[in-house]
Amino acid sequence: MRSGDNRATRTAPAADPRDIPDATVARLPEYLHALHTLGEGGHRTVSSEALAAAAGVNSAKLRKDLSQLGSYGIRGVGYDVEVLRQQISDVLGLARHHSVALVGVGHLGQALAGYAGFANRGFAIAALFDVADETVGTELGGLRVRHLDELPIVVTAERISIAVIATPPVAAQTVADSLVKAGVTSILNFAPRVLDVPDNVDVRKVDLAVELQILSFHEHRKSRGADPREAA
């Protein structure tokens, strides 16, 4: 069977993206990553069990999630890898590349700016911003670091709707305010503080310290004998 032949995947009219549960949306990138890996490995079809294992979820949850997209595997065959990859990409809005602004070019910002995984998944860092005199005007990855005051002009020129905040926490809210005023409607926030934004602006928070604290909890629980009741 040719790669992309949808005989391996039964499809129905997809649900309105606005009706797809947030929990399902949060898992779709994991499915997409697994499908990319399978495709690169030469796999044309994949069973729900194999795809679930690759994504780290149970197969019943995966089948329910994919049914939200109007996609159903064929018993004994599974899902067509390319067809399903395209469906998920469409739902996630990855049919076009997204230009992203990065604010805060310290150590974390520099690492994020140099991360090749963004471009591989449809996102391009199109503009860098900072306010430090020693940073503004320097170049990083072929981009000149601009002063935050230039944000409105650049956001309009580059058609930027997504931004990443990698500033110290004390500056994060001011930066968020500037981004919203410039027209940015989605923010990925690495600063360890809660942002106050309008209802039409989506914020995803990445707090590395919190993730380490959660891992600390699991280590503590394991040291108590791995009995979940002891950690209650």
N, C-alpha and C positions, 0 to 999 in steps of 0.2 A: 504493500500500500504506500502511495506517495505521501511524503511529509506534507501536512496541511490538509489532507483528504478528510473531510468532516464526517465520513462514515464511522469513525471511531468515537465520535462525540455527538450525542443527541442534543439539539439546542431548541429552546423555546424563546419566545419574546423576553428579552432581558428586563429585569425590574428597573424602575426608575432609580438612578443612583442615589437620589435623596431618600429612598426607602430602605437602602441597604444598611443594616445595623453597624454601628461604629466598631463593635467587636470583630465583625467579619472584615471590615475595611482594614483593621489593624493587622489581620493575618494575610491579606492578599499579597503584600510585598514578599512575604516568606514563600508563598506558593510560586510567585513569579520568579524569584531567585532560584528555587529548586527546578523549575521548568527550564530556565536558561541553562542550568548545569546539565540537565538531562539532554537537552537539545544539542549542546556542545559535545556531549558524549555519544551522539549518534542515535539516541532513543527517539522513536517516532510515536510510540504510545506508552502510557504509564497507567498502572492500576491505581485505584484510590488508596489502597494500602501502602504502595510504594511511595506515592507522592506525599501522603500524610507522614510517613516515616522521615522522608527527606526534609519536610517542613517542621517536624517536631510537634505534630498534633495527632489526635486520634482520627481514624478514617471516617467515623460517623460525623464528626464535626466538620471535616473537610467536605464531605458530600453535601452537607446542609449549607455550608458557605457557598459552594459552587452552584447549588440550585438557586441561590439568590441571584446569580448572574444569568440564569436560564440555561445552565450547562449541566448535562447529565451524561455520565459515562455509560458505555455499552458493556453489559455483563459478559465476562470472558475476554474482553478486549481492553476496556478502560477508556482513557481520555486520549485524544490526539494532542500531542505535546504542543505543536505549533498553533493549532486552533485555540487551545485553552490559553496559551501564552498571549495570543492576540486579544482574546476576550478580556483577560485581566488587565492588560495594558490599556485597552480602551476605557474600561471602567475607572482606572486610576488616572485617566487623562494624560497618558504618556504618548499619545499619538503625535504630539508636538513637543519640541524641546522647550524647557523653561529656563529663562534667564533669572539668576539669583544674585541678590546683593548680600555681601558679607560685611557686617559692621563690627569692628574690633580686630585689629591685626596684631595682637600679642602672640604669645606662644601657641595658644589654642587656635586662634584665628589663622595663623600661618599654616598649622597642620591641616586645618579644614580646607584652606585655599589650595593646598597641594594634594588633596585627596582625589585620586583618579577615579574612584568609584562613582562620584557624582556624574561625570560626563558619560560614563558607561551606562548610566541608567536614565539618561534624558535630561540631566540638569547641568547647566553651565554657570560657573561663577563669572558673572559679567561685570561686576564692579566691587571694589574694595573701598571701605571707608574707615577713617580713624580721626582723632582730634589731636593726637600728640605731634608736636612740631617735628620731632626726630623721625616720625613715621610717614607723615603726609608728604607726598612727592616721591617717595621711594617706589621701586618696582618689585612686584612679586608675581612670579608665574606669567610674566608678560603684561601684567596690568599695573597701572599706576595707582597708588593709594591716594584717594581723594579725601578732602576734608568733608566732614559730615554736612557742612553748609551746602555742598553741591548736590545733596541727595535728591531734592525735588527735580532738578534738571535731568539728572542721570536716570532716575526711575522712569521718567517720561520718555526719554530718548531710547532707552534699552527695553522699554515695555516690561518692566520688572513688577511682578506681583507677589513674589516670594522673597523673604529676607531671612538671614541668619544673624542672630545676636550672639557675639562671643566677647562681650565686654565685661568688666567688673560689675558686680551686682548693683553698686551705687549708681551706675550710669544707665542701667538697662531700661528703666521706665522712661527716661528722657529720650533714649534712642527709639523705643517703641512708639512714643508720641510722634517723633519726627517721621518715622516710617509710615505710620497711619496717615498723617497729614499729607505725605507725598503720594499716597495712593496704594501702598502695599496692603494686601488683605490676608496674607498668610505669613506667620512668623515661626521660625524654629529657634527656640530660646535655650542657650547653653548657660545663661547667667542664673545662679541659684537664688532666684526671687520670683514671686508671682507678679505677672504683668496685668495691669488694668487696661483693657482695650474695648472698643465698641463690639456690639454683638455680631457685626458682619465680618469681624476679623478672627481668623482661626489661629490659635497658638498651640504649638507642641513644645513641651518642656523636656529637656534632657539634662538631668542632674546626676553627674557621675558619682558624687558623694553619696547620694541617696541609694544608687545601685550598689555601691560598696557596703553600705549599711545593711541592705537587704541580704547580701551575701554573708555578712557578719552574722546575721540572725540564723541563717542556715548552718553556718559553721558551729554556732553556739548550740543549735538544736542537735546536730550530729554528736557533739561532745556530751550531750545529755542522754545518749543512747538511741537517737533517731526515733524516739517515741513522740509523735506530734502532740499527744496529750500533755506531755511535760512542758511544752512550750506555750500552752494555752494560757 
